[in-house]
């Protein structure tokens, strides 16, 4: 096997565990009461050598923490139509007339629901507290595209003041339109603003400030050629005509999009991630006033690059500051995963008066999966955290950035250990940004199993470690989900 995303710690795990009363070393802070959840791609079958890392079936891994103890670990497939068919189980999405695809990118709770999320058009899935799949959700009928449930985003951001969930969603079926939505604390979409972009770009993330939504219109775009190559020959001519009418053009009427989407069920050949680098596509940032309309977006050109993840954004007098992990390009030569050279921590400063963007680099070390204390979302932040990369994949380094001092602390977790994304969890009564712990899964190659590791956010020193019964493969995003009180 030569596909790197099917071996070593990218290889899928097949067994679903339920294990109680896990062994803890160190001391879990006693105030923590909730679940640490993380999701990633985990193909239920053999996807073949052409497999793209981003499209594997979703699997959630969770640890329940309370009273200083790790009460359980569970890992569960998200039961999409493809997964239930492969496992011989009843469908959780029967009668669900929409694009159905692996929810494998982010998992978090909001408005009393646990949501497994993915981008690009499919619907999110609702999970139970124990990580069993309820089924796809359209937020009580409010997440709609014409006659059908609309897709959602992999990276919504919660406003720390209102508790509302903001998102920017894209879907190649919607032409050159993306949608900014606000999900209220009642779990319903209360605001939807269509935004016209340059074509059909991939938008993995965005950023939020107190007054603006930051939209990233960058040169990774829907690739009709790659999509057509994945289709049966008999389907290529009508598919080519359909794509010519949609991709990069004005959106079709919602009822027409709905009819097309009805044919985009599980097994859709477009699930092979047909997005690639287009050197002729202009790179730009858009600022949408949070209470404005599509006509109010202001665009600013930047040098060609791609951004999977923003760290945070905030307003500073007549500027908007956006901290990101910047890739020089993406999916230009390597088409089965993100491996086009080092990605670095960078800052875009948008001068609103001059209409220009200044770019600077904070740290040249290869890194990804940036996180902050999310109580600072949209507000001026000082600290950020990320995971070091080695050869395009996670290594053993955790980085802590002081963006005011311009310095970084680095913690090596040890040879043979592989970090995943770490999220910040505030300490009891915490007021400072670094008063808390970082929480994430770490794979130990020698043992062949993973741990849930807690680090002191200020020092990166060990706080506690929870031994898991198996391996948590390299994956995507996670969150701390406190128990509702």
C-alpha positions as CSV (number, residue, x, y, z in Angstrom):
1,X,0.0,0.0,0.0
2,X,1.5,3.4,-1.0
3,X,-1.3,5.8,-0.1
4,X,0.0,7.5,3.1
5,X,-3.5,8.2,4.2
6,X,-4.3,4.5,4.6
7,X,-1.3,3.5,6.7
8,X,0.5,4.2,10.0
9,X,-1.7,6.5,12.2
10,X,-3.9,7.4,9.2
11,X,-5.0,3.8,8.9
12,X,-8.7,3.3,10.0
13,X,-9.7,1.4,13.1
14,X,-12.5,-1.0,12.7
15,X,-13.6,-1.8,16.3
16,X,-16.0,0.4,18.2
17,X,-15.1,0.4,21.9
18,X,-17.1,1.2,25.1
19,X,-14.7,1.1,28.1
20,X,-15.5,2.5,31.6
21,X,-13.3,3.8,34.4
22,X,-10.1,4.6,32.5
23,X,-6.7,4.8,34.0
24,X,-5.5,8.3,34.8
25,X,-2.0,9.5,35.5
26,X,-1.6,13.0,37.0
27,X,-4.7,14.9,38.2
28,X,-7.7,15.9,36.0
29,X,-8.9,19.3,37.3
30,X,-11.9,18.6,39.5
31,X,-14.2,21.3,38.0
32,X,-14.2,19.6,34.6
33,X,-17.5,18.0,33.9
34,X,-18.2,17.1,30.2
35,X,-17.0,15.2,27.1
36,X,-13.9,15.7,25.0
37,X,-14.9,14.8,21.5
38,X,-12.9,14.6,18.3
39,X,-13.8,13.3,14.8
40,X,-11.9,12.3,11.7
41,X,-12.1,10.2,8.6
42,X,-12.2,6.4,9.1
43,X,-13.2,4.4,5.9
44,X,-15.6,1.6,6.8
45,X,-14.3,-0.4,3.8
46,X,-11.3,-0.5,1.5
47,X,-11.4,2.9,-0.4
48,X,-8.6,2.0,-2.8
49,X,-5.3,3.6,-3.5
50,X,-6.9,6.7,-5.0
51,X,-8.4,7.6,-1.6
52,X,-8.4,11.2,-0.4
53,X,-7.9,11.6,3.3
54,X,-10.8,14.2,3.5
55,X,-13.5,11.8,2.3
56,X,-13.3,8.9,4.7
57,X,-16.4,7.9,6.7
58,X,-16.6,9.8,10.0
59,X,-15.8,8.3,13.4
60,X,-16.1,10.2,16.7
61,X,-13.9,9.5,19.7
62,X,-15.0,10.7,23.1
63,X,-14.0,10.7,26.8
64,X,-16.4,11.5,29.6
65,X,-14.8,13.4,32.4
66,X,-16.3,14.2,35.8
67,X,-15.0,14.5,39.4
68,X,-11.4,14.1,38.3
69,X,-12.2,10.8,36.7
70,X,-12.4,9.5,33.1
71,X,-15.7,7.6,33.3
72,X,-15.8,6.2,29.8
73,X,-14.2,6.2,26.3
74,X,-16.4,5.5,23.2
75,X,-15.7,5.6,19.5
76,X,-18.5,5.4,17.0
77,X,-19.0,5.6,13.3
78,X,-21.3,8.4,12.2
79,X,-24.1,6.3,10.6
80,X,-24.3,7.9,7.2
81,X,-26.2,6.0,4.5
82,X,-22.9,4.4,3.2
83,X,-21.9,3.3,6.7
84,X,-25.2,1.7,7.6
85,X,-25.2,-0.1,4.3
86,X,-21.7,-1.4,4.9
87,X,-22.5,-2.5,8.4
88,X,-25.8,-4.1,7.4
89,X,-27.8,-1.8,9.7
90,X,-31.1,0.1,9.2
91,X,-30.6,3.5,7.6
92,X,-30.6,6.6,9.9
93,X,-31.3,8.8,6.9
94,X,-34.2,6.9,5.3
95,X,-36.5,9.4,3.7
96,X,-33.9,12.2,4.0
97,X,-34.0,13.8,0.6
98,X,-30.6,15.5,0.5
99,X,-26.9,15.0,-0.2
100,X,-25.7,12.4,2.3
101,X,-22.0,12.1,2.9
102,X,-19.6,11.3,5.7
103,X,-19.8,13.9,8.6
104,X,-16.1,13.6,9.5
105,X,-14.7,17.1,10.1
106,X,-15.9,18.6,13.3
107,X,-18.0,17.6,16.3
108,X,-19.4,20.0,18.9
109,X,-22.5,20.7,20.9
110,X,-24.7,23.7,20.5
111,X,-28.3,24.5,21.6
112,X,-28.4,21.2,23.5
113,X,-27.5,19.0,20.5
114,X,-24.3,17.2,19.6
115,X,-23.5,17.8,16.0
116,X,-21.1,16.0,13.6
117,X,-20.2,18.4,10.8
118,X,-18.8,18.4,7.3
119,X,-18.6,21.0,4.6
120,X,-19.4,21.2,0.9
121,X,-23.2,20.6,0.8
122,X,-24.1,17.6,3.0
123,X,-26.3,18.0,6.1
124,X,-24.9,17.8,9.6
125,X,-25.7,14.7,11.8
126,X,-27.1,14.8,15.3
127,X,-25.5,12.4,17.9
128,X,-26.7,11.4,21.3
129,X,-24.7,12.0,24.5
130,X,-23.2,8.5,24.1
131,X,-22.2,9.2,20.5
132,X,-24.9,7.1,18.8
133,X,-26.2,8.5,15.6
134,X,-29.7,10.0,15.6
135,X,-29.6,11.1,12.0
136,X,-29.2,14.1,9.7
137,X,-30.7,17.4,10.9
138,X,-31.9,20.6,9.2
139,X,-32.2,22.5,12.5
140,X,-35.9,22.2,12.8
141,X,-36.5,22.9,9.1
142,X,-34.7,26.2,9.1
143,X,-31.5,25.0,7.3
144,X,-33.0,24.9,3.8
145,X,-32.0,25.4,0.1
146,X,-35.3,25.7,-1.8
147,X,-37.2,22.5,-1.2
148,X,-34.4,20.6,0.5
149,X,-32.3,20.7,3.6
150,X,-29.1,22.8,2.8
151,X,-25.6,21.8,3.7
152,X,-23.7,23.4,6.6
153,X,-20.1,24.2,7.5
154,X,-17.3,22.4,9.1
155,X,-16.1,25.4,11.1
156,X,-18.9,27.4,12.7
157,X,-17.8,29.9,15.4
158,X,-19.8,30.7,18.5
159,X,-20.1,34.3,19.6
160,X,-19.1,34.2,23.3
161,X,-21.5,37.0,24.2
162,X,-24.7,35.8,22.5
163,X,-24.1,32.0,22.3
164,X,-25.2,32.1,18.7
165,X,-23.4,29.9,16.1
166,X,-22.1,31.7,13.0
167,X,-21.1,29.8,9.8
168,X,-20.1,30.3,6.2
169,X,-21.2,27.4,4.0
170,X,-20.4,26.5,0.4
171,X,-21.7,24.0,-2.1
172,X,-20.7,23.6,-5.8
173,X,-24.4,23.2,-6.7
174,X,-24.9,26.8,-5.6
175,X,-22.6,28.3,-8.2
176,X,-20.8,31.4,-7.1
177,X,-22.8,31.8,-4.0
178,X,-21.9,31.0,-0.4
179,X,-24.2,31.5,2.6
180,X,-23.5,33.2,5.9
181,X,-25.9,31.9,8.6
182,X,-26.6,32.5,12.2
183,X,-28.0,29.7,14.4
184,X,-29.7,30.9,17.5
185,X,-29.6,29.4,21.0
186,X,-32.9,27.8,20.2
187,X,-31.2,25.7,17.5
188,X,-32.8,27.4,14.6
189,X,-31.3,29.4,11.7
190,X,-32.4,33.0,12.3
191,X,-30.4,34.8,9.6
192,X,-29.1,33.8,6.1
193,X,-27.1,36.1,3.9
194,X,-26.1,34.9,0.4
195,X,-22.6,36.2,-0.7
196,X,-21.4,36.2,-4.3
197,X,-17.8,35.0,-4.7
198,X,-15.5,34.6,-7.7
199,X,-16.3,31.1,-8.6
200,X,-16.8,27.8,-6.7
201,X,-14.1,27.9,-4.1
202,X,-13.5,25.6,-1.1
203,X,-14.1,27.5,2.1
204,X,-13.0,25.3,5.0
205,X,-13.1,28.1,7.6
206,X,-13.8,31.8,8.1
207,X,-13.4,34.3,10.9
208,X,-15.6,36.5,13.0
209,X,-15.0,39.9,14.7
210,X,-17.4,41.9,16.8
211,X,-18.8,43.7,13.7
212,X,-17.6,41.7,10.6
213,X,-17.7,38.2,9.0
214,X,-14.4,37.5,7.3
215,X,-14.8,35.5,4.1
216,X,-11.9,33.7,2.4
217,X,-12.2,33.5,-1.4
218,X,-9.0,31.6,-2.3
219,X,-7.7,29.6,-5.3
220,X,-8.7,26.1,-4.4
221,X,-11.8,25.6,-6.5
222,X,-14.2,23.0,-7.8
223,X,-12.4,21.0,-10.6
224,X,-14.9,19.8,-13.2
225,X,-12.3,17.7,-14.9
226,X,-11.5,15.7,-11.8
227,X,-15.2,15.3,-11.0
228,X,-16.0,14.0,-14.5
229,X,-13.1,11.5,-14.4
230,X,-14.6,9.9,-11.3
231,X,-17.9,9.3,-13.0
232,X,-19.1,6.4,-15.1
233,X,-18.7,7.1,-18.8
234,X,-22.4,7.1,-19.5
235,X,-22.9,9.9,-17.0
236,X,-20.2,12.2,-18.2
237,X,-22.0,14.1,-21.0
238,X,-25.1,15.1,-19.0
239,X,-22.9,15.8,-16.0
240,X,-20.6,18.1,-18.1
241,X,-23.6,20.0,-19.3
242,X,-25.0,20.4,-15.7
243,X,-21.6,21.6,-14.4
244,X,-21.3,24.1,-17.2
245,X,-24.6,25.6,-16.1
246,X,-23.6,25.8,-12.5
247,X,-19.9,25.9,-11.6
248,X,-18.6,29.4,-11.1
249,X,-21.8,31.0,-12.4
250,X,-24.8,32.7,-10.9
251,X,-26.8,30.3,-8.7
252,X,-29.6,28.4,-10.2
253,X,-33.1,28.9,-8.8
254,X,-33.5,27.1,-5.5
255,X,-36.1,24.6,-6.8
256,X,-33.7,23.6,-9.6
257,X,-30.8,23.2,-7.1
258,X,-33.2,21.1,-5.1
259,X,-34.0,18.8,-8.0
260,X,-30.3,18.3,-8.8
261,X,-29.4,17.6,-5.2
262,X,-32.0,14.9,-5.0
263,X,-29.8,12.9,-7.4
264,X,-26.7,13.6,-5.2
265,X,-27.3,10.8,-2.6
266,X,-24.7,8.5,-1.0
267,X,-22.3,7.1,-3.6
268,X,-22.2,10.3,-5.5
269,X,-19.0,10.3,-7.5
270,X,-18.3,13.9,-6.5
271,X,-17.5,12.7,-3.0
272,X,-14.0,12.1,-4.2
273,X,-13.2,15.8,-3.3
274,X,-12.9,17.4,-6.8
275,X,-11.2,20.6,-5.7
276,X,-7.7,21.7,-6.8
277,X,-5.4,24.7,-7.1
278,X,-6.2,27.3,-9.8
279,X,-3.3,29.7,-10.2
280,X,-5.5,32.1,-12.2
281,X,-8.2,32.4,-9.5
282,X,-7.7,35.7,-7.6
283,X,-7.1,35.5,-3.8
284,X,-9.1,37.9,-1.7
285,X,-10.6,38.5,1.7
286,X,-14.2,39.8,2.1
287,X,-15.6,41.7,5.0
288,X,-19.3,41.4,5.5
289,X,-20.9,43.6,8.3
290,X,-22.6,41.2,10.6
291,X,-25.9,42.9,10.2
292,X,-25.4,43.8,6.6
293,X,-26.5,42.3,3.3
294,X,-24.7,40.7,0.4
295,X,-24.3,44.1,-1.3
296,X,-22.3,45.3,1.7
297,X,-19.3,42.9,1.4
298,X,-16.0,44.7,0.8
299,X,-13.3,42.8,-0.9
300,X,-9.5,43.1,-0.5
301,X,-6.9,41.3,-2.8
302,X,-4.1,39.4,-1.2
303,X,-1.2,37.3,-2.5
304,X,-2.2,33.8,-3.7
305,X,-2.4,31.3,-0.8
306,X,-4.7,28.9,0.8
307,X,-6.1,28.9,4.4
308,X,-7.7,25.9,6.0
309,X,-7.9,27.4,9.5
310,X,-8.1,30.9,11.0
311,X,-6.8,31.3,14.6
312,X,-9.0,34.4,15.3
313,X,-9.8,37.9,14.1
314,X,-10.5,41.2,15.8
315,X,-10.9,44.9,15.1
316,X,-8.1,47.4,15.9
317,X,-9.1,51.0,15.3
318,X,-9.4,51.3,11.4
319,X,-8.0,47.8,10.8
320,X,-9.3,44.2,10.9
321,X,-6.6,41.8,12.1
322,X,-6.9,38.1,10.9
323,X,-4.5,35.4,12.2
324,X,-4.3,32.3,10.1
325,X,-2.2,29.3,9.2
326,X,-1.1,30.1,5.6
327,X,-0.3,27.6,2.9
328,X,1.5,28.9,-0.2
329,X,-0.8,26.6,-2.3
330,X,-2.9,23.5,-1.9
331,X,-3.9,20.5,-4.1
332,X,-1.7,21.6,-6.9
333,X,0.6,18.5,-7.1
334,X,-0.5,16.3,-4.2
335,X,-4.2,15.5,-4.7
336,X,-5.0,13.1,-1.9
337,X,-4.3,15.2,1.1
338,X,-2.7,18.5,2.3
339,X,1.0,18.2,1.5
340,X,2.2,21.1,-0.6
341,X,5.0,22.4,1.7
342,X,5.2,24.0,5.1
343,X,2.3,26.0,6.5
344,X,3.1,28.9,8.7
345,X,1.4,31.2,11.2
346,X,0.6,34.5,9.5
347,X,-1.3,37.7,10.1
348,X,-3.4,39.7,7.6
349,X,-4.0,43.3,8.7
350,X,-6.8,45.0,6.6
351,X,-6.5,48.8,6.5
352,X,-10.1,49.9,6.0
353,X,-9.2,53.4,5.1
354,X,-6.5,52.6,2.6
355,X,-8.2,49.6,1.2
356,X,-5.0,47.5,1.5
357,X,-3.9,44.3,3.3
358,X,-0.5,44.0,5.0
359,X,0.8,40.4,5.6
360,X,3.4,39.3,8.1
361,X,4.7,35.9,9.3
362,X,4.8,35.1,13.0
363,X,6.4,31.7,13.0
364,X,8.1,29.8,10.1
365,X,7.7,26.4,11.8
366,X,5.4,24.1,9.9
367,X,2.2,23.8,11.9
368,X,-1.6,23.4,11.7
369,X,-4.8,23.1,13.8
370,X,-4.6,26.5,15.4
371,X,-6.8,27.2,18.5
372,X,-7.4,30.0,21.0
373,X,-9.3,30.4,24.2
374,X,-12.7,30.7,22.5
375,X,-14.0,33.2,25.0
376,X,-11.8,35.5,22.9
377,X,-13.5,34.7,19.6
378,X,-13.8,37.9,17.6
379,X,-12.0,39.8,20.3
380,X,-8.3,40.8,20.6
381,X,-6.3,37.7,21.7
382,X,-2.8,37.3,22.9
383,X,-2.2,33.5,22.9
384,X,-2.7,30.8,20.3
385,X,-1.9,27.1,20.2
386,X,-1.0,24.8,17.3
387,X,0.5,21.4,16.5
388,X,3.8,21.1,14.7
389,X,4.0,19.2,11.4
390,X,6.8,16.9,10.2
391,X,6.8,16.0,6.5
392,X,3.2,17.2,6.1
393,X,1.7,15.2,9.0
394,X,1.4,15.7,12.7
395,X,4.5,15.4,14.8
396,X,5.3,15.5,18.5
397,X,5.3,19.3,19.0
398,X,2.8,21.5,20.6
399,X,3.3,25.3,20.1
400,X,2.1,28.1,22.3
401,X,2.3,31.5,20.6
402,X,2.4,34.9,22.5
403,X,1.3,37.2,19.7
404,X,2.0,40.3,21.7
405,X,5.5,39.5,22.6
406,X,6.1,37.8,19.2
407,X,7.5,34.6,20.9
408,X,6.6,30.9,20.9
409,X,7.1,28.1,23.4
410,X,7.5,24.6,22.1
411,X,6.7,21.4,23.9
412,X,8.0,18.1,22.6
413,X,5.8,15.2,23.7
414,X,8.6,12.7,23.0
415,X,10.0,10.6,20.2
416,X,7.4,8.2,18.8
417,X,4.4,10.3,19.9
418,X,2.1,12.0,17.5
419,X,-0.1,15.0,18.5
420,X,-3.5,15.9,17.2
421,X,-5.4,19.2,17.6
422,X,-5.4,20.5,21.1
423,X,-8.3,22.7,22.3
424,X,-8.2,25.2,25.2
425,X,-10.5,24.5,28.3
426,X,-10.7,27.3,30.8
427,X,-9.8,26.8,34.5
428,X,-12.3,27.2,37.3
429,X,-13.1,30.9,37.6
430,X,-10.5,31.7,35.0
431,X,-10.2,35.3,33.8
432,X,-7.0,35.1,31.8
433,X,-6.5,33.7,28.4
434,X,-3.9,31.2,29.5
435,X,-5.6,30.1,32.7
436,X,-6.7,26.6,31.7
437,X,-5.6,23.4,30.1
438,X,-5.0,22.1,26.5
439,X,-6.8,18.9,25.7
440,X,-6.1,16.5,22.8
441,X,-5.4,13.0,21.7
442,X,-1.8,11.7,21.4
443,X,-0.8,8.5,19.6
444,X,2.1,6.5,21.0
445,X,3.7,4.5,18.2
446,X,5.5,2.1,20.5
447,X,2.4,1.1,22.4
448,X,0.1,1.3,19.4
449,X,-2.5,3.1,21.5
450,X,-3.5,6.7,22.2
451,X,-4.0,8.9,25.3
452,X,-6.1,11.9,26.1
453,X,-3.5,14.4,27.2
454,X,-4.0,17.5,29.3
455,X,-1.3,20.2,29.3
456,X,-1.1,23.4,31.3
457,X,-1.9,26.1,28.8
458,X,0.6,28.6,30.3
459,X,3.6,26.3,30.6
460,X,2.8,23.3,28.3
461,X,3.7,21.0,31.2
462,X,1.8,17.7,31.9
463,X,-1.4,17.9,33.9
464,X,-3.0,14.5,33.3
465,X,-3.2,11.7,30.8
466,X,-6.0,9.2,30.2
467,X,-5.0,5.8,28.8
468,X,-7.3,4.7,26.0
469,X,-8.0,1.1,25.0
470,X,-7.0,1.6,21.3
471,X,-5.7,4.0,18.7
472,X,-7.3,7.3,17.7
473,X,-6.2,7.8,14.1
474,X,-5.0,11.1,12.8
475,X,-8.1,13.2,12.3
476,X,-9.5,16.6,12.3
477,X,-11.3,18.7,14.9
478,X,-12.7,18.4,18.3
479,X,-14.1,20.3,21.2
480,X,-14.7,20.3,25.0
481,X,-18.4,19.9,25.6
482,X,-19.4,20.8,29.2
483,X,-22.4,19.0,30.8
484,X,-25.4,21.2,30.7
485,X,-26.4,22.5,34.2
